[in-house]
Amino acid sequence: MTPWITLALTAITLTDPPAGPGALAPHLAPAPGGPLLSWLEPVPDRPEDGVYALRVSRFGEGGWSPPRTIVAGDRFFANWADVPMLAVTADDAWIASWLQRSGADTYAYDVVLARSRDEGQTWTRLGSPHDDGTETEHGFVSMVATEGGIRIVWLDGRAMATDATGAPRGSGDMTLRSTVIDSNTGPDIGRTDILDPRVCECCNTAAALTDRGPVVVYRDRGEDETRDISIVRRVDERWTTPVPVHRDGWRIAGCPVNGPAIAAREDRVVVAWYTGAPEAGAVRVAFSSDAGARFAAPVTVDDTWPTGRVGVHLEPNGDAVVSWLDAHAEGGAIVARRVRPDGSQGPAITIAPTTLARAGGFPRLLALDDKRLLVVWTEVGEVNRLRSAVLTSDRLDTQSSE
């Protein structure tokens, strides 16, 4: 008999994060002393359209800290899906990334980096992790702390650049690339690696650190337009060949803007994702006990018209908590469910109602400790705002299944 696990969650609505009206693009990063929330918000005292500030606040035992501004200006590529990121190095340097327009084309933008060594009070620009100089898309960043700094991963559109006649200069494919940001000197452009030469053009990437090295998951793109989730691992200072986490067989002639989420502890890895391969689509989760080298058959956590936009957390006992957008509730809802590696799972718990429109963005999920999770999302209304909740988790063996 395998005990089912009931995910008993108490959603405590907190004082709203200290984000101004119209805030968007939230991201949560783990950090000593409490998670860091970054976001974009319009600058109210600037008359120009499109002027934003990238801001950060820490969530600690006393709630949210006063916000600090990382950078402000009118060249942001501000949107609901391709968002700024934060990561913290082992020596407590804060590394921020954001997207800055590089040309007149809608998708001409670069990744820009900055570092703070005084917990966000002052920032030093570190330039960009890429130096190709093309007015193409560079974004959907993931960052994870590694020895000596940060491993950064991004989608890179340099091979999609065209000449004066409109013909591609390169393969015409979006690539997945990575390099290291030294916590003292900045990005090492000379050590940039191509992880995959052909990937989905605008699905978010995700990265985590195992005891054997960093692992990266993303939506791949086959020659037949199959767009399943693949993984690459860094083993013995080299990247492995990309392999599917699972062969869903989702063929779609366009990017669904719906990438995976990943979490890791030691050699255990969990990946959550959305696939449109079944008629109604599905949210799935798969577990690995060997740092992502192999995955067990995936567990379907929702196959009744989910929207995706997943998050995932891996608990010390090996359970996962998966979050996603569910289309069944009126107007949509953010829901979560605990899943065990053996496939048993608790009921889906509604965290908050939300819109399924793109303006709602991607809810963010991060652990505060072994029993509490922090969720941040964009509430859409006449004026959008950021909301947050703490989920208190209690495991109760209340049922059994064969």
Secondary structure, 3 states (H helix, E strand, C coil): CEEEEEEEEEEEECCCCCCCCCCEEEEEECCCCCCEEEEEEECCCCCCCCCEEEEEEEEECCEECCCEEEEEECCECCCCCCCCEEEECCCCCEEEEEEEECCCCCCCEEEEEEEECCCCCCCEEEECCCCCCCCCEEEEEEEEEECCEEEEEEEECHHHCECCCCCECCCCCEEEEEEEEECCCEECHHHCEEEEEEECCCCCCEEEEECCEEEEEEEECCCCCECCEEEEEEECCEECCCEECCCCCCECCCCCCCCCEEEEECCEEEEEEEECCCCCCEEEEEEECCCCCCCCCCEEEECCCEEEEEEEEECCCCCEEEEEEECCCCCCEEEEEEECCCCCECCCEEEEECCCCHHHCCCEEEECCCCEEEEEEEECCCCCEEEEEEEEEEEEEEEEEC
